[in-house]
Amino acid sequence: MSTTFGVSPFSVSYVVVAGGGGSGSEHGGGAGAGGYRSNVSGEDSGGGASAESALLILAGTYTVTVGAGGVGGTVGNNNATNGTNSVFHSISSVGGGRGGTQILAGNSGGSGGADSAVGTVGQGFAAGAGGGSGATRAGGGGGGAGVAGGNASAPTGGNGGNGVASSISSSSVTRAGGGGGGAYVSNTPGTGGAGGGGAGSNLGAAGNAGTVNTGGGGGGGANAAAGGGGGSGVVIFSLPLQAVATFSGGVTQTSAVVGVNKVYTVTATSTDSETVTIG
């Protein structure tokens, strides 16, 4: 096959971030960030991994999906959900794990939801553990793509793990931070991890949501309060300027020229069957 610049197969760089998990209610655990995969030279993928291998794409039509953030848990219900996967070509990043409550464990995911759930190898880190009981109960921090979530130090909630930075779009942006753990009444909640992680809450407030298009995990809710929702993911890829990318009707995207490449940033897809045609 040809590897001539600008001729199929095309050399493609990517950052694919899944939706962050929804966090637990009632001084719940912070949710895990969406899985983070990247093959940008000199940068990191999630979970402490180096950049993935070079990707050559033949002219053709490929799936593109931006994962939604998970739903935060409501008071009295163990109903927080994981984020959903983001997909580009053969690359799939796993949705972030939901945060747990006093009686419900967090879930594994791209990054793990507190308390203590694991992340996916090459995509994200584990969550921290919660601690205390009753008026000292505090949630652990959700795992980030770049750092594990922090353990609660009762009555203080654990901090969400930080995400991973990329300059694929020229300027450096950090994505996929974990959510902070919630705390009881006036105790101190955990902070959200850098990269869109939602902060935990206290004083009866709902947990803060993860930031849209970062895959940040939601922050744990205070006592008698709901958890924060996860931030949606994002799919970013670059192609040589000579290549043409055409998207199906349910894709929301922008593009910009960066050096000899055009970088496409897909921020939403209306279904899981949206596509990009590259030629």
Secondary structure, DSSP 8 states (H G I E B T S, - for coil): ----TTSSSEEEEEEEE-------TTT--------EEE--TTSB-STT-B----EEE-SEEEEEE---------TT---------EEETTEEE-------BTTB----SSS--TTT----TTT-------B--GGG-B------SSS-----BTTB-------EEE-TTSS-EEE-------BSTTS------TTT------TT-------TTTT-------TT---------EEEEEEETTS-EEE-TTEEEEEEEETTEEEEEEEEESSTT-EEEE-
